[in-house]
Amino acid sequence: MDRRRFLLTSLAGGLVAVAAPLGAEAQSAGRVHRIGFLGNTTPALEANLVGPFREGLRELGYAEGQNIVIEYRWAEGQYERFPALSAELLTQRVEVIVTAGTPAALAVKKATTSVPLVMVAVGDPVVTGLVVSLARPGGNITGLTSTAEETEGKRLELLREVIPQLSHVAVFWNPENPILLAQLKEIRAAAQIFGMKVQVLEARTPGELEKTFKAIVRERPGALLVMGDRLFLHNRQRIIDFATKQRLPVVPVHPELVEAGGLMSFGASYPGMHRRAAYFVDRILKGAKAADLPVERPTKFELVINLKTAKALGLTIPPSLLLRADQVIE
């Protein structure tokens, strides 16, 4: 009896030992991941960015409502909401947070040092203190930077191809976005080479845009550069409506302003970077540490030209420039 009891006990123990890993594997396979997405504006305004991100997740095997849940929070263009929204996401016990732009990324960094952050389309993350280096970011942050050398100067150069006689350009920037200061210096340097006067107009809130509009009416610049900031993206129709009335060519970072009626844009592909963000999320959910995932620089840049706007302004786009365009709106 003792020998029989021993054999039965050993067999049962073996079955438990085999069943345990199988059960753990099945539980792991059926696990539902929860991630956070901190949006800068609204679902409608960022649909062209969220869409590629979700597509990227689907391509990697994630189906919303089945094995992944995305908690969305939207700042509606108000940077002061980032801390509270970041805290909300953390209460949802998300495994990783995704956000775009330097201000939002800095807010998440202040909110947590443990939950991984995948940043998208930020300015130089080393200069702003988000990461230690691009190759070895350290901490809990990784992702993609939109910074590349001379992109701000390139926009001014493209504008000069369309308006060779341009001598005075206004620039919209937001002092609350720390990375824009370095980009503003790049614009000034390029303008000096081209012999242009630069009129710098700052706006921190939607309410301050009216002040910048009055300055433009007073100074009468020949064109307007709009820097890459979510305040301007969120208020793009207001900016474009004003510029249209003033017959002012607008060259922004974000192509959404060109779709709204701006002249042309040049910059890193934001939809492409959001799709790539899914790769970082996948790696982290599978156990990789954000600190060990190098921050990536943009590899694709897009030139978008609104030919309809050019015609309305009486401008001729050089054929060589049209051939280089990734998208022409007619």
Disulfide bonds with the S-S distance in Angstrom:
none
